[in-house]
Amino acid sequence: MFRPDLQDALRDRDAVLRSFLAPDGSLTSIPTKIRKRLVVLDLLAQEFEPGERYDESQVNNRLRAFHPDVAALRRYLVEEGFLERADGRYWRSGGTVD
């Protein structure tokens, strides 16, 4: 299965975020196309500080500000390499850094 490169996907960042973010910053929906989802996941990854460890409830609380389906967002973040998970703890492992 083809996996687009994050940097390639981010070329359309502004247009994707305009399409999927409400005025309050929450997600109107989770993109089904992987290229667009990578852009959204990169935005969500910014909520986690590199080097910090988070338990599942902390991850859920941060993601809930964007969308109620925190389980799907968590799973996508891990599957796409933005977060790593071990022993119930999560940490940022990818995405862009400001």
Backbone as XML, in Angstrom:
<?xml version="1.0"?>
<chain id="A" units="angstrom">
  <residue number="1" name="MET">
    <atom name="N" x="0.842" y="-1.186" z="0.000"/>
    <atom name="CA" x="0.000" y="0.000" z="0.000"/>
    <atom name="C" x="0.882" y="1.243" z="0.000"/>
  </residue>
  <residue number="2" name="PHE">
    <atom name="N" x="0.568" y="2.207" z="-0.845"/>
    <atom name="CA" x="1.336" y="3.439" z="-0.963"/>
    <atom name="C" x="1.155" y="4.314" z="0.272"/>
  </residue>
  <residue number="3" name="ARG">
    <atom name="N" x="2.271" y="4.765" z="0.822"/>
    <atom name="CA" x="2.248" y="5.679" z="1.957"/>
    <atom name="C" x="2.920" y="6.974" z="1.530"/>
  </residue>
  <residue number="4" name="PRO">
    <atom name="N" x="2.184" y="8.071" z="1.456"/>
    <atom name="CA" x="2.808" y="9.329" z="1.072"/>
    <atom name="C" x="3.805" y="9.796" z="2.129"/>
  </residue>
  <residue number="5" name="ASP">
    <atom name="N" x="4.778" y="10.530" z="1.692"/>
    <atom name="CA" x="5.766" y="11.129" z="2.572"/>
    <atom name="C" x="5.129" y="12.317" z="3.291"/>
  </residue>
  <residue number="6" name="LEU">
    <atom name="N" x="5.448" y="12.492" z="4.569"/>
    <atom name="CA" x="4.866" y="13.598" z="5.342"/>
    <atom name="C" x="5.195" y="14.939" z="4.710"/>
  </residue>
  <residue number="7" name="GLN">
    <atom name="N" x="6.424" y="15.141" z="4.331"/>
    <atom name="CA" x="6.809" y="16.433" z="3.742"/>
    <atom name="C" x="6.040" y="16.707" z="2.454"/>
  </residue>
  <residue number="8" name="ASP">
    <atom name="N" x="5.806" y="15.662" z="1.679"/>
    <atom name="CA" x="5.016" y="15.800" z="0.460"/>
    <atom name="C" x="3.575" y="16.176" z="0.808"/>
  </residue>
  <residue number="9" name="ALA">
    <atom name="N" x="3.008" y="15.505" z="1.799"/>
    <atom name="CA" x="1.630" y="15.783" z="2.219"/>
    <atom name="C" x="1.483" y="17.199" z="2.756"/>
  </residue>
  <residue number="10" name="LEU">
    <atom name="N" x="2.517" y="17.690" z="3.421"/>
    <atom name="CA" x="2.438" y="19.015" z="4.040"/>
    <atom name="C" x="2.442" y="20.155" z="3.023"/>
  </residue>
  <residue number="11" name="ARG">
    <atom name="N" x="2.719" y="19.866" z="1.767"/>
    <atom name="CA" x="2.644" y="20.910" z="0.735"/>
    <atom name="C" x="1.237" y="21.486" z="0.637"/>
  </residue>
  <residue number="12" name="ASP">
    <atom name="N" x="0.239" y="20.664" z="0.962"/>
    <atom name="CA" x="-1.163" y="21.102" z="0.913"/>
    <atom name="C" x="-1.710" y="21.431" z="2.299"/>
  </residue>
  <residue number="13" name="ARG">
    <atom name="N" x="-0.831" y="21.677" z="3.266"/>
    <atom name="CA" x="-1.210" y="21.840" z="4.670"/>
    <atom name="C" x="-2.334" y="22.855" z="4.870"/>
  </residue>
  <residue number="14" name="ASP">
    <atom name="N" x="-2.157" y="24.053" z="4.363"/>
    <atom name="CA" x="-3.146" y="25.103" z="4.611"/>
    <atom name="C" x="-4.524" y="24.736" z="4.060"/>
  </residue>
  <residue number="15" name="ALA">
    <atom name="N" x="-4.561" y="24.195" z="2.856"/>
    <atom name="CA" x="-5.848" y="23.823" z="2.252"/>
    <atom name="C" x="-6.505" y="22.685" z="3.033"/>
  </residue>
  <residue number="16" name="VAL">
    <atom name="N" x="-5.709" y="21.707" z="3.452"/>
    <atom name="CA" x="-6.259" y="20.581" z="4.211"/>
    <atom name="C" x="-6.815" y="21.062" z="5.546"/>
  </residue>
  <residue number="17" name="LEU">
    <atom name="N" x="-6.057" y="21.888" z="6.239"/>
    <atom name="CA" x="-6.529" y="22.363" z="7.544"/>
    <atom name="C" x="-7.767" y="23.240" z="7.402"/>
  </residue>
  <residue number="18" name="ARG">
    <atom name="N" x="-7.851" y="24.031" z="6.357"/>
    <atom name="CA" x="-9.074" y="24.822" z="6.123"/>
    <atom name="C" x="-10.278" y="23.909" z="5.927"/>
  </residue>
  <residue number="19" name="SER">
    <atom name="N" x="-10.045" y="22.764" z="5.289"/>
    <atom name="CA" x="-11.146" y="21.832" z="5.008"/>
    <atom name="C" x="-11.603" y="21.050" z="6.231"/>
  </residue>
  <residue number="20" name="PHE">
    <atom name="N" x="-10.681" y="20.798" z="7.170"/>
    <atom name="CA" x="-11.006" y="19.883" z="8.272"/>
    <atom name="C" x="-11.059" y="20.527" z="9.655"/>
  </residue>
  <residue number="21" name="LEU">
    <atom name="N" x="-10.696" y="21.790" z="9.762"/>
    <atom name="CA" x="-10.742" y="22.438" z="11.073"/>
    <atom name="C" x="-11.910" y="23.419" z="11.146"/>
  </residue>
  <residue number="22" name="ALA">
    <atom name="N" x="-12.644" y="23.354" z="12.239"/>
    <atom name="CA" x="-13.709" y="24.313" z="12.520"/>
    <atom name="C" x="-13.062" y="25.610" z="13.012"/>
  </residue>
  <residue number="23" name="PRO">
    <atom name="N" x="-13.808" y="26.694" z="13.055"/>
    <atom name="CA" x="-13.244" y="27.962" z="13.546"/>
    <atom name="C" x="-12.652" y="27.869" z="14.953"/>
  </residue>
  <residue number="24" name="ASP">
    <atom name="N" x="-13.167" y="26.963" z="15.784"/>
    <atom name="CA" x="-12.643" y="26.828" z="17.148"/>
    <atom name="C" x="-11.397" y="25.941" z="17.218"/>
  </residue>
  <residue number="25" name="GLY">
    <atom name="N" x="-10.943" y="25.416" z="16.070"/>
    <atom name="CA" x="-9.751" y="24.575" z="16.040"/>
    <atom name="C" x="-10.017" y="23.088" z="16.159"/>
  </residue>
  <residue number="26" name="SER">
    <atom name="N" x="-11.262" y="22.709" z="16.370"/>
    <atom name="CA" x="-11.592" y="21.288" z="16.448"/>
    <atom name="C" x="-11.718" y="20.715" z="15.034"/>
  </residue>
  <residue number="27" name="LEU">
    <atom name="N" x="-11.651" y="19.398" z="14.947"/>
    <atom name="CA" x="-11.799" y="18.729" z="13.658"/>
    <atom name="C" x="-13.272" y="18.572" z="13.318"/>
  </residue>
  <residue number="28" name="THR">
    <atom name="N" x="-13.623" y="18.902" z="12.095"/>
    <atom name="CA" x="-14.991" y="18.666" z="11.648"/>
    <atom name="C" x="-15.188" y="17.186" z="11.337"/>
  </residue>
  <residue number="29" name="SER">
    <atom name="N" x="-14.107" y="16.519" z="10.903"/>
    <atom name="CA" x="-14.096" y="15.077" z="10.674"/>
    <atom name="C" x="-12.642" y="14.632" z="10.577"/>
  </residue>
  <residue number="30" name="ILE">
    <atom name="N" x="-12.441" y="13.331" z="10.661"/>
    <atom name="CA" x="-11.105" y="12.757" z="10.507"/>
    <atom name="C" x="-10.950" y="12.385" z="9.035"/>
  </residue>
  <residue number="31" name="PRO">
    <atom name="N" x="-9.941" y="12.912" z="8.363"/>
    <atom name="CA" x="-9.785" y="12.608" z="6.935"/>
    <atom name="C" x="-9.631" y="11.111" z="6.676"/>
  </residue>
  <residue number="32" name="THR">
    <atom name="N" x="-10.274" y="10.637" z="5.631"/>
    <atom name="CA" x="-10.138" y="9.228" z="5.254"/>
    <atom name="C" x="-8.947" y="9.014" z="4.330"/>
  </residue>
  <residue number="33" name="LYS">
    <atom name="N" x="-8.596" y="10.010" z="3.544"/>
    <atom name="CA" x="-7.433" y="9.892" z="2.658"/>
    <atom name="C" x="-6.169" y="10.081" z="3.478"/>
  </residue>
  <residue number="34" name="ILE">
    <atom name="N" x="-5.242" y="9.143" z="3.327"/>
    <atom name="CA" x="-4.039" y="9.129" z="4.152"/>
    <atom name="C" x="-3.234" y="10.421" z="4.017"/>
  </residue>
  <residue number="35" name="ARG">
    <atom name="N" x="-3.115" y="10.953" z="2.829"/>
    <atom name="CA" x="-2.336" y="12.174" z="2.618"/>
    <atom name="C" x="-2.891" y="13.326" z="3.466"/>
  </residue>
  <residue number="36" name="LYS">
    <atom name="N" x="-4.196" y="13.476" z="3.478"/>
    <atom name="CA" x="-4.829" y="14.536" z="4.269"/>
    <atom name="C" x="-4.759" y="14.207" z="5.758"/>
  </residue>
  <residue number="37" name="ARG">
    <atom name="N" x="-4.924" y="12.934" z="6.089"/>
    <atom name="CA" x="-4.858" y="12.541" z="7.497"/>
    <atom name="C" x="-3.471" y="12.812" z="8.079"/>
  </residue>
  <residue number="38" name="LEU">
    <atom name="N" x="-2.425" y="12.613" z="7.290"/>
    <atom name="CA" x="-1.070" y="12.914" z="7.773"/>
    <atom name="C" x="-0.922" y="14.378" z="8.162"/>
  </residue>
  <residue number="39" name="VAL">
    <atom name="N" x="-1.523" y="15.256" z="7.398"/>
    <atom name="CA" x="-1.468" y="16.686" z="7.717"/>
    <atom name="C" x="-2.142" y="16.946" z="9.059"/>
  </residue>
  <residue number="40" name="VAL">
    <atom name="N" x="-3.314" y="16.363" z="9.256"/>
    <atom name="CA" x="-4.048" y="16.537" z="10.511"/>
    <atom name="C" x="-3.285" y="15.901" z="11.673"/>
  </residue>
  <residue number="41" name="LEU">
    <atom name="N" x="-2.736" y="14.715" z="11.458"/>
    <atom name="CA" x="-1.982" y="14.055" z="12.520"/>
    <atom name="C" x="-0.741" y="14.845" z="12.906"/>
  </residue>
  <residue number="42" name="ASP">
    <atom name="N" x="-0.102" y="15.469" z="11.933"/>
    <atom name="CA" x="1.051" y="16.302" z="12.247"/>
    <atom name="C" x="0.633" y="17.465" z="13.153"/>
  </residue>
  <residue number="43" name="LEU">
    <atom name="N" x="-0.515" y="18.056" z="12.869"/>
    <atom name="CA" x="-1.038" y="19.124" z="13.724"/>
    <atom name="C" x="-1.281" y="18.602" z="15.141"/>
  </residue>
  <residue number="44" name="LEU">
    <atom name="N" x="-1.898" y="17.437" z="15.258"/>
    <atom name="CA" x="-2.180" y="16.858" z="16.569"/>
    <atom name="C" x="-0.893" y="16.514" z="17.313"/>
  </residue>
  <residue number="45" name="ALA">
    <atom name="N" x="0.116" y="16.056" z="16.597"/>
    <atom name="CA" x="1.389" y="15.704" z="17.231"/>
    <atom name="C" x="2.022" y="16.908" z="17.918"/>
  </residue>
  <residue number="46" name="GLN">
    <atom name="N" x="1.712" y="18.104" z="17.445"/>
    <atom name="CA" x="2.261" y="19.323" z="18.049"/>
    <atom name="C" x="1.784" y="19.513" z="19.492"/>
  </residue>
  <residue number="47" name="GLU">
    <atom name="N" x="0.731" y="18.798" z="19.873"/>
    <atom name="CA" x="0.208" y="18.885" z="21.236"/>
    <atom name="C" x="1.062" y="18.111" z="22.249"/>
  </residue>
  <residue number="48" name="PHE">
    <atom name="N" x="2.033" y="17.356" z="21.749"/>
    <atom name="CA" x="2.870" y="16.520" z="22.607"/>
    <atom name="C" x="4.321" y="16.971" z="22.498"/>
  </residue>
  <residue number="49" name="GLU">
    <atom name="N" x="4.927" y="17.212" z="23.650"/>
    <atom name="CA" x="6.302" y="17.690" z="23.689"/>
    <atom name="C" x="7.275" y="16.536" z="23.465"/>
  </residue>
  <residue number="50" name="PRO">
    <atom name="N" x="8.238" y="16.720" z="22.566"/>
    <atom name="CA" x="9.261" y="15.685" z="22.398"/>
    <atom name="C" x="9.980" y="15.441" z="23.733"/>
  </residue>
  <residue number="51" name="GLY">
    <atom name="N" x="10.200" y="14.174" z="24.032"/>
    <atom name="CA" x="10.893" y="13.811" z="25.267"/>
    <atom name="C" x="9.991" y="13.606" z="26.470"/>
  </residue>
  <residue number="52" name="GLU">
    <atom name="N" x="8.749" y="14.041" z="26.399"/>
    <atom name="CA" x="7.795" y="13.859" z="27.493"/>
    <atom name="C" x="7.060" y="12.535" z="27.320"/>
  </residue>
  <residue number="53" name="ARG">
    <atom name="N" x="6.669" y="11.928" z="28.434"/>
    <atom name="CA" x="5.865" y="10.698" z="28.435"/>
    <atom name="C" x="4.468" y="11.043" z="28.926"/>
  </residue>
  <residue number="54" name="TYR">
    <atom name="N" x="3.474" y="10.417" z="28.333"/>
    <atom name="CA" x="2.076" y="10.690" z="28.668"/>
    <atom name="C" x="1.351" y="9.381" z="28.922"/>
  </residue>
  <residue number="55" name="ASP">
    <atom name="N" x="0.472" y="9.365" z="29.925"/>
    <atom name="CA" x="-0.366" y="8.184" z="30.074"/>
    <atom name="C" x="-1.576" y="8.344" z="29.151"/>
  </residue>
  <residue number="56" name="GLU">
    <atom name="N" x="-2.343" y="7.274" z="29.011"/>
    <atom name="CA" x="-3.438" y="7.278" z="28.043"/>
    <atom name="C" x="-4.468" y="8.367" z="28.328"/>
  </residue>
  <residue number="57" name="SER">
    <atom name="N" x="-4.760" y="8.624" z="29.589"/>
    <atom name="CA" x="-5.754" y="9.661" z="29.902"/>
    <atom name="C" x="-5.244" y="11.049" z="29.506"/>
  </residue>
  <residue number="58" name="GLN">
    <atom name="N" x="-3.962" y="11.294" z="29.644"/>
    <atom name="CA" x="-3.403" y="12.582" z="29.219"/>
    <atom name="C" x="-3.487" y="12.734" z="27.698"/>
  </residue>
  <residue number="59" name="VAL">
    <atom name="N" x="-3.198" y="11.659" z="26.991"/>
    <atom name="CA" x="-3.307" y="11.687" z="25.528"/>
    <atom name="C" x="-4.763" y="11.934" z="25.136"/>
  </residue>
  <residue number="60" name="ASN">
    <atom name="N" x="-5.677" y="11.199" z="25.756"/>
    <atom name="CA" x="-7.100" y="11.352" z="25.447"/>
    <atom name="C" x="-7.571" y="12.774" z="25.705"/>
  </residue>
  <residue number="61" name="ASN">
    <atom name="N" x="-7.176" y="13.361" z="26.827"/>
    <atom name="CA" x="-7.605" y="14.723" z="27.153"/>
    <atom name="C" x="-7.121" y="15.727" z="26.117"/>
  </residue>
  <residue number="62" name="ARG">
    <atom name="N" x="-5.900" y="15.580" z="25.634"/>
    <atom name="CA" x="-5.388" y="16.495" z="24.619"/>
    <atom name="C" x="-6.119" y="16.302" z="23.292"/>
  </residue>
  <residue number="63" name="LEU">
    <atom name="N" x="-6.387" y="15.062" z="22.935"/>
    <atom name="CA" x="-7.043" y="14.785" z="21.659"/>
    <atom name="C" x="-8.521" y="15.144" z="21.677"/>
  </residue>
  <residue number="64" name="ARG">
    <atom name="N" x="-9.147" y="15.046" z="22.843"/>
    <atom name="CA" x="-10.579" y="15.357" z="22.969"/>
    <atom name="C" x="-10.877" y="16.801" z="22.587"/>
  </residue>
  <residue number="65" name="ALA">
    <atom name="N" x="-9.900" y="17.684" z="22.721"/>
    <atom name="CA" x="-10.088" y="19.082" z="22.330"/>
    <atom name="C" x="-10.295" y="19.209" z="20.819"/>
  </residue>
  <residue number="66" name="PHE">
    <atom name="N" x="-9.903" y="18.164" z="20.074"/>
    <atom name="CA" x="-10.009" y="18.198" z="18.620"/>
    <atom name="C" x="-11.174" y="17.387" z="18.074"/>
  </residue>
  <residue number="67" name="HIS">
    <atom name="N" x="-11.459" y="16.232" z="18.720"/>
    <atom name="CA" x="-12.493" y="15.342" z="18.185"/>
    <atom name="C" x="-12.883" y="14.336" z="19.272"/>
  </residue>
  <residue number="68" name="PRO">
    <atom name="N" x="-14.158" y="13.935" z="19.326"/>
    <atom name="CA" x="-14.574" y="12.987" z="20.375"/>
    <atom name="C" x="-14.039" y="11.561" z="20.190"/>
  </residue>
  <residue number="69" name="ASP">
    <atom name="N" x="-13.672" y="11.175" z="18.981"/>
    <atom name="CA" x="-13.179" y="9.814" z="18.758"/>
    <atom name="C" x="-11.674" y="9.748" z="19.042"/>
  </residue>
  <residue number="70" name="VAL">
    <atom name="N" x="-11.340" y="9.845" z="20.320"/>
    <atom name="CA" x="-9.929" y="9.872" z="20.714"/>
    <atom name="C" x="-9.238" y="8.536" z="20.448"/>
  </residue>
  <residue number="71" name="ALA">
    <atom name="N" x="-9.978" y="7.437" z="20.501"/>
    <atom name="CA" x="-9.371" y="6.125" z="20.241"/>
    <atom name="C" x="-8.859" y="6.049" z="18.800"/>
  </residue>
  <residue number="72" name="ALA">
    <atom name="N" x="-9.643" y="6.533" z="17.860"/>
    <atom name="CA" x="-9.212" y="6.518" z="16.456"/>
    <atom name="C" x="-8.008" y="7.430" z="16.262"/>
  </residue>
  <residue number="73" name="LEU">
    <atom name="N" x="-8.055" y="8.623" z="16.839"/>
    <atom name="CA" x="-6.926" y="9.541" z="16.688"/>
    <atom name="C" x="-5.658" y="8.961" z="17.300"/>
  </residue>
  <residue number="74" name="ARG">
    <atom name="N" x="-5.780" y="8.373" z="18.472"/>
    <atom name="CA" x="-4.634" y="7.750" z="19.140"/>
    <atom name="C" x="-4.047" y="6.641" z="18.266"/>
  </residue>
  <residue number="75" name="ARG">
    <atom name="N" x="-4.922" y="5.795" z="17.752"/>
    <atom name="CA" x="-4.491" y="4.682" z="16.898"/>
    <atom name="C" x="-3.783" y="5.199" z="15.652"/>
  </residue>
  <residue number="76" name="TYR">
    <atom name="N" x="-4.349" y="6.197" z="14.991"/>
    <atom name="CA" x="-3.713" y="6.767" z="13.797"/>
    <atom name="C" x="-2.360" y="7.385" z="14.131"/>
  </residue>
  <residue number="77" name="LEU">
    <atom name="N" x="-2.274" y="8.097" z="15.246"/>
    <atom name="CA" x="-0.999" y="8.710" z="15.633"/>
    <atom name="C" x="0.082" y="7.656" z="15.840"/>
  </residue>
  <residue number="78" name="VAL">
    <atom name="N" x="-0.285" y="6.535" z="16.429"/>
    <atom name="CA" x="0.684" y="5.460" z="16.654"/>
    <atom name="C" x="0.998" y="4.747" z="15.333"/>
  </residue>
  <residue number="79" name="GLU">
    <atom name="N" x="-0.028" y="4.390" z="14.572"/>
    <atom name="CA" x="0.178" y="3.665" z="13.311"/>
    <atom name="C" x="1.046" y="4.442" z="12.333"/>
  </residue>
  <residue number="80" name="GLU">
    <atom name="N" x="0.904" y="5.752" z="12.315"/>
    <atom name="CA" x="1.643" y="6.573" z="11.353"/>
    <atom name="C" x="2.962" y="7.104" z="11.910"/>
  </residue>
  <residue number="81" name="GLY">
    <atom name="N" x="3.314" y="6.684" z="13.121"/>
    <atom name="CA" x="4.633" y="7.011" z="13.648"/>
    <atom name="C" x="4.783" y="8.375" z="14.294"/>
  </residue>
  <residue number="82" name="PHE">
    <atom name="N" x="3.673" y="9.022" z="14.607"/>
    <atom name="CA" x="3.742" y="10.311" z="15.296"/>
    <atom name="C" x="3.920" y="10.122" z="16.800"/>
  </residue>
  <residue number="83" name="LEU">
    <atom name="N" x="3.322" y="9.048" z="17.332"/>
    <atom name="CA" x="3.481" y="8.677" z="18.735"/>
    <atom name="C" x="3.932" y="7.224" z="18.806"/>
  </residue>
  <residue number="84" name="GLU">
    <atom name="N" x="4.676" y="6.903" z="19.850"/>
    <atom name="CA" x="5.033" y="5.519" z="20.161"/>
    <atom name="C" x="4.309" y="5.165" z="21.450"/>
  </residue>
  <residue number="85" name="ARG">
    <atom name="N" x="4.118" y="3.859" z="21.668"/>
    <atom name="CA" x="3.406" y="3.409" z="22.858"/>
    <atom name="C" x="4.085" y="2.171" z="23.416"/>
  </residue>
  <residue number="86" name="ALA">
    <atom name="N" x="4.254" y="2.159" z="24.731"/>
    <atom name="CA" x="4.761" y="0.975" z="25.426"/>
    <atom name="C" x="4.334" y="1.055" z="26.883"/>
  </residue>
  <residue number="87" name="ASP">
    <atom name="N" x="3.870" y="-0.062" z="27.420"/>
    <atom name="CA" x="3.471" y="-0.150" z="28.832"/>
    <atom name="C" x="2.475" y="0.936" z="29.229"/>
  </residue>
  <residue number="88" name="GLY">
    <atom name="N" x="1.536" y="1.230" z="28.335"/>
    <atom name="CA" x="0.503" y="2.210" z="28.645"/>
    <atom name="C" x="0.970" y="3.655" z="28.629"/>
  </residue>
  <residue number="89" name="ARG">
    <atom name="N" x="2.176" y="3.904" z="28.171"/>
    <atom name="CA" x="2.721" y="5.264" z="28.099"/>
    <atom name="C" x="2.950" y="5.618" z="26.630"/>
  </residue>
  <residue number="90" name="TYR">
    <atom name="N" x="2.782" y="6.880" z="26.318"/>
    <atom name="CA" x="2.947" y="7.377" z="24.959"/>
    <atom name="C" x="4.000" y="8.478" z="24.955"/>
  </residue>
  <residue number="91" name="TRP">
    <atom name="N" x="4.680" y="8.610" z="23.839"/>
    <atom name="CA" x="5.620" y="9.717" z="23.663"/>
    <atom name="C" x="5.690" y="10.043" z="22.175"/>
  </residue>
  <residue number="92" name="ARG">
    <atom name="N" x="6.033" y="11.281" z="21.931"/>
    <atom name="CA" x="6.100" y="11.753" z="20.548"/>
    <atom name="C" x="7.333" y="11.175" z="19.869"/>
  </residue>
  <residue number="93" name="SER">
    <atom name="N" x="7.117" y="10.660" z="18.659"/>
    <atom name="CA" x="8.221" y="10.044" z="17.934"/>
    <atom name="C" x="8.320" y="10.536" z="16.488"/>
  </residue>
  <residue number="94" name="GLY">
    <atom name="N" x="7.462" y="11.474" z="16.107"/>
    <atom name="CA" x="7.495" y="11.959" z="14.731"/>
    <atom name="C" x="6.769" y="13.259" z="14.569"/>
  </residue>
  <residue number="95" name="GLY">
    <atom name="N" x="6.689" y="13.686" z="13.337"/>
    <atom name="CA" x="6.031" y="14.930" z="13.013"/>
    <atom name="C" x="7.017" y="16.088" z="12.967"/>
  </residue>
  <residue number="96" name="THR">
    <atom name="N" x="6.524" y="17.198" z="12.512"/>
    <atom name="CA" x="7.369" y="18.383" z="12.401"/>
    <atom name="C" x="7.542" y="19.031" z="13.767"/>
  </residue>
  <residue number="97" name="VAL">
    <atom name="N" x="8.616" y="19.781" z="13.901"/>
    <atom name="CA" x="8.900" y="20.501" z="15.144"/>
    <atom name="C" x="9.039" y="21.970" z="14.810"/>
  </residue>
  <residue number="98" name="ASP">
    <atom name="N" x="8.337" y="22.799" z="15.563"/>
    <atom name="CA" x="8.444" y="24.254" z="15.325"/>
    <atom name="C" x="9.800" y="24.762" z="15.746"/>
  </residue>
</chain>
